[in-house]
């Protein structure tokens, strides 16, 4: 485990404390779980962005190949 200093906006801190009192969960555990969840969300967004980029590359290449096939068909007629 790493120790770090964290500065939170007062409102965010108060909201967190309010939730923690209802959940009866240690602050450190709550923050660790929140960061783990946020990291999953951000990783998914990065993967989606990469997939969209790579899908465009594949799409462009597919259109190029389709054009070549159409040119071959045209020459055969």
N, C-alpha and C positions, 0 to 999 in steps of 0.2 A: 504494500500500500504506500502511496505517496501522500505526503502532507502538503496542502497548499492553502494559501490565503485567498479568500474570495470576497469581493465587494458586490453587494446586491443593492438594487434600488430598494428604498424603504418599503414601498408598496408591495413589491414582489416578496420581500422578506416577511412582511406581515401576513400576506396571503399564504405563504408556505407554512408559517408557524400555526396559523389557524387550521390548515389542513392536517398538519402533523398532530395537533392536539386531538383531532377527531380520529385519526388513524392509529394513534398510539404507536408511532414508528419513529425510530431514531433519525435525526436530521441527516446524518451522514449516509445512512442506508437509502433514504428517500432521494437525496441528491445523486447518489451513485445509480440508482434505478432510473431516474429521470435522464441522466446523461447517457446511459446505455440505450434507452429508448430513442433519444434524440440522435445518437450516432447511427442507429439502425435506419432511421428515417432519412438522414443525410446520405448514408451509403446507398440506399435505394434510389434516391434522386440522382446520385452520380452515375449509377449503373443505367438508369433510364436515359440519361443524357448521352452516355456512351453508346448505348444500344440504338438510339435514334440517329446518332451520327453515323454509326456503322451501317445501319439499315439504308440510309441515304446513299452511302458509298456502293452498297450492293445493288440498290435500285438503279443508280446511274450506270453501273457496269452491265446490269441486265438489259437495260434499254439499248446500250451500245451493241451488245451481242444480238439482240432482237433485230436491230437495224442491219447487221451483217447477214443474218439469216434471210431477211426480206430481200436484201440485195442479191443474194444467191438465187432465191426463188425467181426473182425478176429476170435474171440472166438465163435461167433454164427455160423460160417461156418463149 
